[in-house]
Amino acid sequence: MARLELVDITKHYKQGAETVKAVDGVSLSFESGDFASVVGRSGSGKTTLLDVAGLLLRPTSGRVVIGSDDTGRLSDSRLAELRGRRIGFVFQEYNLLPALDLLANVMLPLRYTRANGDGRRRALELLDAVGLADRARHRPGELSGGQQQRGAIARALINQPDVILLDEPTGAVDSDTAAELMTLLETLNSESGVTVILVTHDAELASRTKRQIRLKDGRVLSDEALVPAALTAVG
């Protein structure tokens, strides 16, 4: 597993004559096995920071370093290859393809990497790990929201990434399902050592992580280690 480092990251946008500083001078390091939540009000820069960390957006300035790879020096094709191999994504709305069954959805990222080995067997193992072995041949429309999100987590892990990034992954599910998803993430983090970075508005969910980063106006307001709290109520 590799270290993820953000060095003096900015991401600015033009809106007419104004410049919007979505991320404004953020430096953060995530060690292998970290489990961090990123919190803050809407518009604080959480999702933009996640997209930059995940190599979906190039920063206006600053550096994103994964292991020994300084990504600012990479071509778009090399960047895409690195992203597919070392980073997994989970989004609020699942983003599973409705025409494919769950097994095919989980295997989809393998098409865009040079992964070796038996991808089908790994996909089935991941579905078993997230409690969906018996739903492998079901399409997304036949699954509950929580099942779809667990499938999305399995898909994010198929290439054995160093880092898994989650943008409000519990925002579209009920409180009991949110608690189950967090338990799953805790287990994956502790057993596989994958680094987990979670964007959330939910203070109860954030309290279960090992580290909480608070953003305001595109800047880091605080970054503190936590003793993860038990989740007794979510909502």
C-alpha positions in Angstrom: 0.0 0.0 0.0 1.2 3.5 -0.9 1.2 6.8 0.8 -1.0 9.5 -0.7 0.3 13.1 -0.3 -1.4 16.4 -1.3 1.1 19.2 -1.4 -0.3 22.8 -1.4 -3.2 21.9 -3.6 -5.4 24.6 -5.1 -8.3 24.2 -7.5 -9.8 27.5 -8.8 -12.6 28.1 -11.3 -13.7 31.1 -13.2 -17.3 32.3 -12.8 -17.6 35.3 -15.0 -15.2 37.9 -13.8 -14.7 36.1 -10.4 -12.4 33.3 -9.4 -13.9 30.6 -7.1 -11.3 29.0 -4.9 -12.9 25.6 -4.4 -9.7 24.3 -2.8 -7.2 26.9 -1.6 -3.8 25.7 -0.4 -4.5 22.2 1.2 -1.6 20.0 2.3 -2.5 16.5 3.7 -0.8 13.2 3.9 -2.5 9.8 4.2 -0.5 6.8 5.3 -1.3 3.3 4.4 -4.2 2.0 6.4 -5.5 5.4 7.2 -9.3 5.8 7.7 -10.3 9.5 7.4 -13.4 11.5 7.1 -13.6 14.8 5.4 -16.4 17.0 6.7 -17.7 20.6 6.3 -20.6 22.5 5.0 -21.8 22.3 1.4 -19.4 24.4 -0.7 -16.5 23.9 1.6 -14.5 22.0 -1.1 -14.9 18.4 0.1 -15.9 16.8 -3.2 -13.4 18.9 -5.2 -10.6 17.9 -2.9 -11.7 14.2 -3.2 -11.7 14.5 -7.0 -8.2 16.0 -7.0 -6.9 13.3 -4.6 -8.5 10.7 -6.8 -6.9 12.1 -10.0 -10.3 12.9 -11.6 -9.3 16.6 -11.6 -5.9 18.1 -12.1 -5.2 20.8 -9.5 -4.7 24.4 -10.5 -1.4 24.2 -8.6 0.2 21.9 -6.1 1.2 18.2 -6.3 -0.6 14.9 -5.8 1.9 12.1 -5.0 1.0 8.4 -4.7 3.9 6.3 -3.5 6.8 7.4 -5.7 4.6 8.8 -8.5 4.4 12.6 -8.7 1.2 12.7 -10.8 1.6 16.2 -12.1 4.3 14.9 -14.4 2.2 12.2 -15.9 0.4 12.2 -19.3 -3.4 11.9 -19.3 -3.1 8.2 -20.4 -0.6 7.4 -17.7 -2.7 9.2 -15.1 -5.8 7.2 -16.1 -3.8 4.0 -15.8 -2.5 4.9 -12.4 -6.0 6.0 -11.2 -7.5 2.7 -12.4 -4.8 0.6 -10.7 -4.3 2.4 -7.4 -7.6 4.2 -6.6 -11.1 3.0 -6.1 -14.2 5.2 -6.1 -17.6 4.9 -4.5 -20.3 7.6 -5.2 -23.5 8.4 -3.5 -25.7 7.3 -6.4 -23.9 3.9 -6.9 -23.3 4.4 -10.7 -23.9 0.7 -11.5 -24.8 0.0 -15.1 -28.5 -1.1 -15.2 -28.0 -3.5 -18.2 -25.3 -5.5 -16.5 -25.7 -7.9 -13.6 -23.8 -7.2 -10.3 -20.9 -9.6 -11.2 -20.3 -7.8 -14.5 -20.6 -4.4 -12.8 -17.9 -5.4 -10.2 -15.6 -6.7 -13.0 -16.0 -3.6 -15.2 -12.9 -1.7 -14.0 -10.8 -4.7 -15.1 -11.4 -3.7 -18.7 -9.5 -0.4 -18.2 -6.4 -1.8 -16.5 -3.8 -4.4 -17.3 -4.8 -6.5 -14.3 -3.7 -10.1 -14.4 -5.2 -13.2 -12.9 -8.8 -14.5 -12.5 -10.9 -11.4 -12.3 -14.2 -13.3 -12.2 -13.0 -15.3 -9.1 -11.8 -12.1 -7.4 -15.2 -10.4 -8.1 -17.1 -13.3 -6.6 -14.8 -13.3 -3.6 -15.5 -9.5 -3.1 -19.2 -10.0 -3.5 -19.0 -12.7 -0.8 -17.0 -10.3 1.4 -19.7 -7.6 1.1 -22.5 -10.2 1.7 -23.8 -10.3 -1.9 -22.6 -13.7 -3.2 -26.2 -14.7 -3.7 -27.0 -11.6 -5.8 -24.2 -11.9 -8.3 -26.6 -12.5 -11.2 -29.1 -9.8 -10.2 -29.2 -6.5 -12.0 -29.1 -3.2 -10.1 -32.8 -2.7 -10.4 -33.4 -5.9 -8.5 -31.3 -4.8 -5.6 -32.0 -2.5 -2.6 -30.1 0.8 -2.2 -27.8 -0.7 0.4 -27.1 -3.8 -1.7 -26.2 -1.5 -4.7 -23.9 0.5 -2.6 -22.2 -2.7 -1.2 -21.8 -3.8 -4.8 -20.2 -0.4 -5.6 -17.7 -0.9 -2.8 -16.8 -4.4 -4.2 -16.3 -2.8 -7.7 -14.0 -0.1 -6.1 -11.9 -2.9 -4.7 -11.6 -5.1 -7.7 -8.2 -3.8 -8.8 -6.8 -4.0 -5.3 -6.3 -0.2 -4.9 -4.1 1.5 -2.4 -6.9 4.0 -1.6 -10.6 3.9 -1.7 -12.4 7.3 -1.9 -16.1 7.6 -1.0 -18.3 10.7 -1.7 -21.3 10.7 0.6 -21.7 6.9 0.2 -24.5 6.7 2.8 -26.5 9.7 1.6 -29.0 7.7 -0.4 -29.7 4.9 2.1 -31.5 4.7 5.4 -29.8 5.0 8.8 -29.6 1.2 9.5 -28.1 0.6 6.1 -25.7 3.5 6.6 -24.5 1.8 9.9 -24.0 -1.5 8.1 -22.0 0.1 5.3 -19.7 1.8 7.9 -19.2 -1.5 9.6 -18.2 -3.0 6.2 -15.7 -0.2 5.6 -14.2 -0.6 9.0 -13.7 -4.3 8.4 -12.2 -3.8 5.0 -9.9 -1.1 6.4 -8.7 -3.3 9.3 -8.4 -6.5 7.4 -7.0 -5.4 4.0 -5.1 -2.3 5.1 -6.7 -0.3 2.3 -6.7 3.5 3.0 -10.2 4.8 3.2 -11.1 8.5 2.7 -14.8 9.3 3.3 -16.6 12.6 2.5 -19.7 12.9 4.6 -22.1 15.4 6.1 -23.0 13.0 8.9 -21.3 13.7 12.2 -22.2 10.2 13.6 -20.6 8.5 10.7 -17.5 10.7 10.8 -17.1 9.8 14.5 -16.4 6.2 13.5 -13.3 7.1 11.5 -9.7 7.3 12.9 -9.2 10.8 11.7 -11.4 13.8 10.9 -10.5 16.6 8.5 -12.7 19.7 8.6 -12.8 22.0 5.6 -14.1 25.6 5.4 -13.9 27.8 2.3 -11.5 25.4 0.6 -9.0 25.3 3.5 -8.3 22.8 6.3 -9.9 24.1 9.4 -8.8 21.2 11.6 -7.2 17.7 11.2 -7.4 15.6 14.3 -7.0 11.9 15.2 -10.1 10.3 16.7 -10.8 7.3 18.9 -13.6 5.9 16.6 -16.9 6.0 18.4 -19.5 3.3 18.3 -22.5 4.2 16.1 -25.6 4.0 18.3 -27.8 6.1 16.1 -27.4 7.4 12.6 -29.6 10.1 11.0 
